[in-house]
Amino acid sequence: MLINKSARYVRTLPPEDDTKSPIGRSYYNTYNVKTKEELEAKLNAITGLEYEWKEDECIRITSEPISAIRMIEQHHGQAIYQWTFHNSVIAAFVGWQDSRNNRKESIRFGNDETMPEQTLQAIADFMSTNKMSYPWKKGDIFAINNRLAMHSRNSFTGPRRVYAAMSGDVVDGHLRKLQPAIHNPETFGLWKLATPEDSVYNAIKCGYRRLDGACDYGNEEAVGRGIQRALDEGICTRDDLYITSKLWNTYHDPKHVPLAIERSLRDLGLEYLDEYLIHFPISMEFVPFEEKYPPEWKNAEGKMVVVPNDINKTWQAMESLVDAGKARHIGLSNFNCQHIRQVLSIARIKPTSLQIECHPHLSQEKLIRFARDVANMRVSVFSPLGAISYLSLSMATDQDVLLENPVLVKIADKHKKSVAQIMLRWAIQRNTLPICKSDNIQRITENRSLYDFYLFKEDIDEINHLNLNRRYNDPGVFCELAFGTFCPIYE
């Protein structure tokens, strides 16, 4: 759905001071400026925005209409894609019931799908309760984007208030370094690459800027060469990339944590990691680098040895990496809700992200909800295509493969997309960051072509019903089969 051209008003505000209002904070697309020149400078910086001054000292937007529903990059400290609804949409639902407008049917998605009434009501309720007051003072100039603000047309006494709602994160110092903005949620995974140097280089060339690796993958030197090739050719800069590695199970002792990241940085040819995760909540016997690297699941004698360890001490050592500038963000991988609670109970620096296995056979709804809503963590998902990567490891069977699932094939045919694209799009619409990999340039490119279609509600419901709670990467299963050690971390 598109909304009509809308005025962005600028007025000198009433002379009364509103000293009783809470101190407000500036929101994206709402500008508090002191002069007309300051306002014009901010508006001129917006790509594609055209406007005109009216005789009554108002500005009117003259550029093309914009979508009634759009994406923002930041919301409540989450550097993930979020849907935001322009206020005119909610106004139509809440207040415009007459002979020309059916408020329950006139508001639609861009694909003409009707929005459920409960969804619209939830958004209206959110906008009503999540609003900020700004104390206006004599002589202030305030620019308001009417698409993103709620303001009363009823008669009123006293200072007028305009409330910004659902327009992005507040600009606040303590959030400045909390989460980086994510322009493309898809991430290139580095596990099991046949040609890691070439594949990483090609992925960056195809537009990937997020790379997810680990020392356990045994390819960080080759990955580093691929990154350097891309940087040398000027395809991107180091600041454009978001590179993740992980602390392996054998390095959980606090004195080994800095050694592990230094080895990863050396192999990758980097000065810092954008993100460093604890790979598993499993602590194993330390294996010196000179004996075996990466140590994987077995020591030099071929045994998997689990050792007692306080994971909170490991986390505190991870925090020291941030203090030292070796990692800009730290997080967790393969942790369940209780594991996360344990870390949060002592964390000075909160984990910014959780990485988990997730696909239509394992939707992980409770864990994702806990991580995002309770722990304020971004969620990345590995194996978003399901069992395919585990066939060669005998951890899945042909019957587990989702690429031939009739429900997914039907949805893919409807949207004229591949089944892989459907599953990746499903992950994105759940506000998770899918990690996918390939050595094939065509597939690398295809896996990023996810933004020219939208899964309908009925599509999402059908995919959700495929959940079997089927986990393929489960230490409680493969460790016993492969190494003779029973080591469950999930029920």
N, C-alpha and C positions, 0 to 999 in steps of 0.2 A: 504494500500500500504506500502511496505517496501522499504527502500533505501539501497543501497550497503554499505559495509564497507567503512569508510571514514577516512582519515588521520586527526589527530589533530596536527597541525604544531607548532614547537617551533623554533624560529630563533633569532639570535642577530640582532637587528634592525639597520637601517641606522644611520650613525653618526650625521646627521643633527637634530637639535632641531626644533620642530614644535611649536614655541612659539605663533603663531597666532591662533592655534586651540583652541576652547573652552575647558575648563577643562572637561574631560570625567569622567564617573562613571562606576565602575565595574559592569558587568551584570552576571547573573547566567550562569555558564558553559563557561565563558571567563575569563581567569586568567592572572593577571599581577603580576609577581613574579620577584624576584631579582636573584635567583639561581636555578640551576637544582634540588637541593635537595628540595627546597620549592615547586617546581612544582610537583615533585614526591609525596610529602606528600599530596598535594591536590588531585591528581589523585588517589592515593591509598585509599583515604577516600570515593571514589564513589563505592558503592556496585555493584559488578558484572562487573566493568570496567577492561578490560585487554588491555595492550598496549605493544609496543616494541620500543626501540630506534633504529633508522636507522643510517647508517654511516655518512649521511649528517647532523646529529644533529637534525633530525626531529623525532617526535613520530608518530607512526601509531597505530590506534585503531585496536585491533585484536579480540575483543569480538563480539558477534552476532549483526546483524543489528537491528536497532530500528525502531519503527513505524515512518512513515513520518509525521504523525499527532499525537500529544501527548497532555497530559493535564499538565497545570501548576497551581499552587495554588494561585499565586499572580500576579496581573496585574493592573497597575494604581491605587494602593491603594485598590483594590477590593479583599477581601479574599474569592474568589469564584473560581470555576473551570472555566478555559478558554481553548479554543482550541489554540494551536500554531502550525504553519506550518514550517517545516525545510526548509532552504533556497534552498536546491536542488530541492524541489518541485516547488518553484516559478521560479528558474532558468530554469527548463525544460519548464515552461509555457511561460516565457518572451523571452527566447533566443534560444531555441533548436528546430527550425522548419527546418527539412530536410527530406530526403527520409526515414530515419529510425525513425522519431519521428513526430507525429502530436501533436503539443503543446496544442490543445484544447481537445484532447481525451486521452492523455497518463497519465494525472494526475487524480487519482481516490482515493476515500475513501477506508478505509480498507475492507469494504464490497463489493468492486469493483463497487460502484456507481460512475458515472462520476460527477465530480465537475462542477457546473455551471460556465460558462466563466465569468459572472459578479462577482461571488464570488472570483475567482482567481485574477481577475483584481483589485478588492478592496483590497485584501491581498497584492498584489504587490505594489499598490499605498501606502498602509499603511507602508510597509517596507521601501519604498523609502523615505518617509517623516519623519519617526520616527527612526532615527539613531543617534548614539552618536559618537563623535570623541574623541580619547584619544591621548594626546600629547606624542609621543614617544621621548625618549632621548637616548643618546649614552650609549650602554651597557645594555639597557633594554632587558628583555626576555618576550615575549608575547605568551601565549598559546591560540590558536584559535580553537574553535569547528567549522569546516567547514559547519556543518549542520545548524548552527545558525548564520552564518555571511555572509555578502555580501562583496566580494572583487573583484576588477577589474583585469582581465587578460590582459587588453589592455596596450599598452606602456604608460609610464607616466614619468613626471619629478618631482623632489622634493620628499618630504617624502611620503611614501606609507601610505594610510589610510585603515583601516579595520573597517567596520561598523557592530555593533551588532544590531540585530533587532528581535523583538517579542520573546525574550527569558526570560521574567519575569520582575519583578520590580527591579528598581535600589535599591542598598543597601544604604539607606540614613537615617541619624539620625531622621529627622522629621517624617519619615514614620514608625519608629520602632514599635511604640505602636498604630499605626492607626487602623490596622485590624489584627486579629490573623489568622494564616494559618488554612485552613479547609481541612482535609484529607478525610472526608466523609461528603458530603453535606446534607444527610438525617438527619432529626431531629425527636426525639421522643416527641410527644405532650402529655400534661398532662391533657387536658380538658376531662371531662366526663369519667374518668377511673373508672371501677367498683372496682378494687383492686389495688389502686395506689402504695402501698408499694411493692407488689409482681411484679407488671407490670414494675415499674421502675428498680427494681433489675434485672428482666429478660431481659429488654431492654439493660441495661449496659452489662450484661453477653453475650448477642447476638452481641455486638459490637457497639451499639449506644454510642456516646460520647457527643452529643448535646441534651439537655433537655430543652423543652420550657414550662414554667408554668406561673402562675399568682396567686396573692392572691385571686382573685375573683373565682378561681376554687375550693376553699375551701378544698384543700387537701395537702397543703404544709408541714404539719407535717408528714403525711404518706409518701410523696415523700422524705422528709429528711431521714426517716428511711430506705427507699429503697436504697438511695444513700450511707448511712453509712454502710449498709450490704455489698454492693459491695466493698467499700473501706476497710472494715475490712477483707474481704476475699482476698484482694490483686488483685482483677480483674483489677483495674486501680488505678491511683492516682488522687487526687483532681485536679492537674494540667492538667490531661488528659481530664477533663470534661469541657464543656462549658454550663453553666447553666443560663437560662434567666428567669426573673420574670418581673412583670409589675405593674406600679403604677395605682391604681384604681381611678375612676372618683371622688370619695368623698375625695381624698387626694391631690387635685391640689393646694390648698393654700400652698405657700412656707413653712410655718411653719409646715405643716403636712407631707411634702415629706420625711424628715429624719425619722419621726416616722413610716411611712409606710414601708420603706425599712428595718428598724431595726426589725419590726415585722416579715417580710418575712425571714430575715436572722435567727432570733431566731427559727422560725418554721422549717426552712430547716436545721438548725444546721450548718450554714456556716458562715465564716468570711467575705466573699465578694461574690458578684454576678459578673459573667462574662459580663452580659448584663442586663440593666434595661430599660424598655420601658414605655412610656406613653401609657396606654392601649387604650384610646379613646380620641379624641378631644372634650370631653363633660365634663364640670365641674359641679359637683353635691354637694348638701349640705353635710357638714362633719357629719359623724356618729361616735361617740366615740367607741373605741374598746370594752369597757365594756358593751355598749348597744347592739351592734350587730357586729359580725365579721365572715366572711367577710360581708360587708353591701350589696353587690350585687346592684341591681337597685333601691331598696326601702329602706327607712329609717325605724326606729323602729315603726312608725305609719303606715307603709305600703304604703307610698307615694314616688314617684320619684320626686325630687325637683332639677331642674336645676338652677344654680346660676351664676351671672356674674363673670368672671375671666379673667385675662390676662394670656394666655397660655405661653407667653414669660417669665413671672415671674416664672411660673412653671418650664420652661426649665432651667432657671438660678439656680433654686434650685436643679435640676437634675445635673447640672455641678458641684455643690458643693459636690455631692456624689462621683464624680470622684476624686475631690481634696482630699477628706477624705479617699479614698481607699475603699469605700463601694461598688462601682461599677466600673468595669474596662472600660466598654463601655456603652453608653446611646443611645437610639434611639426612634423611633416612631412606633405606631401601629394604623391601621385604619385611617391614615391621608391621605387627598387628596393632590393634587399638591399645591393648595394655602395655605393649612395648613403648608406644608413643607416650602414654601417660607417665611411664617411668622416667623417660628423658625429660618431659616437660616439668616434672616435679622438682628438678634441680637446675634446669637450663638457665644460664645467664644470657646466652644468645639462643633464641628459639630456632628450631629447625624450620627452614623456609619451604622445604618440599618433601614429598613422599613419593617414592617410585615403587610401583607394584605391578604384578601380572594382572592384566585385565583385557577381556575380549568378550564376545557375545556368549560364550560358554561359561564365563566367570565374570559377572557384572560388578561384584564387590560394592554394592550400593551402600551398605552400612559403613564400611571402612572409608570409602570416599567421602561420605557425608561427615563422618567424625573428623577426618583429616582437615577438610575444608572449613566446616562450620564451627568445630570446637577448637581445633589446634591451629587454625588459620594457616594451613599449609597448601601450597600448590600441589597438584597431583599429576605425575607423569605415569604413563602406562606402557609397559613393555609387552611384547608378544600380542599386539592389538589384532593380529590376524589369526590368533589361536594356535592350533597344534602344529602348523606347517614346519616350524623350526625344530621341533622335537622328534620328528619322524626318524631322522638319521641317528638319534640318540636312544632309540627304542623307548622313549618316554611318552609316545602317543602312537595311535594306529591310524590307518587310512580312514576308518570310520569317524575319526574325530575331526577330520579336515573340514573347515567351514567354507572354503572356497567353492565347494560344490553343494552347499546347503540349499535346498529348494526355496526356502523363504528368502534367503539373501539373493539368490539368483533372480527371483521374481522382482524384488525391489530394485536390483541392479538393472534389469531390463526396462523397468518403468522409467528410470532416470537416465537410461542410456550411459551407464557407468559400469566399471568393473566391480566385482564383488569386494575386492580389496579396498577400492575407493569408498564403497558403502560403509565398510567397517571402520575405516579411518574417519569418515565424516560423522559416524555415530559417536566415536570417541570425542571428537571436537565439540559436537553439540551437547555432550555431557560435561563440557568445560574441563576436560582432561587433555593432556598433551601426549599424543601418540608417538611412540618411538618405533620407526620402521627402518628397514635396511634392505639393500640389494646391491649386487655388483653389476647389475644391468642398467645402463644409462636410461633406457626407455622406461623401465619400472621406477627408477629414481625420480624421473620427471613426472610420471603418472601419479606417483604417490603424493605429489604436491598439488595436483590439480583437483582441489577439493572445494573451491569457492564459487563455482558457477551453478551449484544446485543446492537444494535444501531438503532434508528428510522431513516428511510430513509426520504429524503426530501418530497416525496409524502405522507408519513405517517404524517409528521408534518403539511403539508398543509391541509390534511383531518381533522386532529384534530383541527386546527385553525378555520376551517369553522364551527365548532360546537358552536362557541361563540354566545351567546344570550344576553350578558350583564345581565345575571341573577344572582342577588345577594341574598344570603340566610341570611347572617348575616348583617341585615340592621336596625339600630336603628330607622330610619325614618319610618319603618313599625312596628316592634315588640314592640317598646316602647309605641306606641299609642294603639295597640291592648291589650297589657298586663297590662300597667300601666296608661293608659289614658293621656299620655304626648306625644305630637307631637314633635319629636326631630330629624329632618333630618340632616345628615352630607354629603350626596351625592345627586346629582341631580336625 
